[in-house]
Amino acid sequence: MASYATWTGADGLSIDPWIRTHQRMGATVLAPAPRSMVITGTIAEWESWTDMVFPETGRYVVPDALALVDINRAEDTGTYTEENLWVQHL
């Protein structure tokens, strides 16, 4: 996220539409928030929530999620950790 937040177009604004929207409203990008949302559940819960099967430990793409889900079969857990970006509006 730290690197991504610095990518700009020819107009000097972010290439990301949401960051660009905030910039156009006068916001300043402050810093990444590496763990802005963390969701942990059992594998059964994750399979129920996603209508997917997680047969082994690993990282999985979940449709419409912004980050991968980490599945740990030995611990019977799935963890989703999403990054975000702090911006300041004055």
C-alpha positions as CSV (number, residue, x, y, z in Angstrom):
1,M,0.0,0.0,0.0
2,A,2.8,2.4,0.8
3,S,4.2,2.1,-2.7
4,Y,0.8,1.9,-4.4
5,A,-0.3,5.2,-2.7
6,T,2.5,7.0,-4.5
7,W,1.6,6.0,-8.0
8,T,0.2,9.0,-9.9
9,G,-1.1,9.9,-13.3
10,A,-0.1,12.7,-15.6
11,D,-2.2,15.1,-13.5
12,G,-0.2,14.3,-10.4
13,L,-3.2,12.7,-8.6
14,S,-3.3,9.1,-7.5
15,I,-4.2,6.4,-10.1
16,D,-6.6,5.0,-7.6
17,P,-10.1,6.4,-8.1
18,W,-10.9,6.5,-4.3
19,I,-7.6,8.2,-3.3
20,R,-8.0,10.6,-6.3
21,T,-11.5,11.5,-5.1
22,H,-10.2,12.4,-1.6
23,Q,-7.3,14.4,-3.2
24,R,-9.8,16.4,-5.3
25,M,-11.6,17.2,-2.1
26,G,-8.4,18.6,-0.6
27,A,-7.2,15.6,1.4
28,T,-3.5,14.8,2.0
29,V,-2.3,11.2,2.0
30,L,-0.8,10.5,5.4
31,A,0.2,6.8,5.8
32,P,-0.8,3.3,5.1
33,A,-2.8,1.4,7.7
34,P,-1.5,-2.2,7.3
35,R,-4.1,-3.9,9.5
36,S,-7.1,-1.7,9.2
37,M,-9.5,-4.6,9.1
38,V,-8.9,-8.1,10.4
39,I,-11.5,-10.9,10.2
40,T,-10.7,-14.2,11.8
41,G,-13.0,-17.3,11.8
42,T,-12.9,-21.0,11.7
43,I,-12.5,-22.7,8.3
44,A,-16.1,-23.8,8.4
45,E,-17.1,-20.2,8.9
46,W,-15.0,-19.0,6.0
47,E,-16.4,-21.8,3.8
48,S,-19.9,-20.7,4.8
49,W,-19.2,-16.9,4.3
50,T,-17.5,-17.4,0.9
51,D,-19.3,-20.5,-0.5
52,M,-15.8,-21.8,-1.2
53,V,-13.8,-24.9,0.0
54,F,-10.3,-24.5,1.5
55,P,-8.8,-27.9,1.3
56,E,-5.3,-27.1,2.5
57,T,-3.3,-24.4,4.3
58,G,-2.4,-21.5,2.1
59,R,-3.5,-18.1,0.8
60,Y,-6.7,-17.9,-1.2
61,V,-8.3,-15.4,-3.5
62,V,-11.9,-14.6,-2.5
63,P,-14.1,-12.9,-5.0
64,D,-14.6,-9.2,-4.3
65,A,-12.0,-9.2,-1.4
66,L,-9.2,-6.7,-1.6
67,A,-6.7,-9.1,0.1
68,L,-6.0,-12.8,0.3
69,V,-7.4,-15.0,3.0
70,D,-4.8,-17.0,5.0
71,I,-6.1,-20.5,5.8
72,N,-4.4,-22.6,8.5
73,R,-5.8,-26.1,8.6
74,A,-3.7,-27.1,11.7
75,E,-5.2,-24.2,13.7
76,D,-8.6,-24.4,12.0
77,T,-8.5,-20.6,11.3
78,G,-8.9,-18.3,8.4
79,T,-7.7,-14.7,8.6
80,Y,-8.3,-11.8,6.3
81,T,-6.2,-8.8,6.8
82,E,-7.0,-5.7,4.7
83,E,-4.7,-2.7,4.3
84,N,-6.1,0.8,4.0
85,L,-4.8,4.3,3.7
86,W,-5.1,7.2,6.1
87,V,-5.9,10.5,4.5
88,Q,-6.5,13.9,6.2
89,H,-9.1,16.4,5.2
90,L,-8.5,19.9,6.4
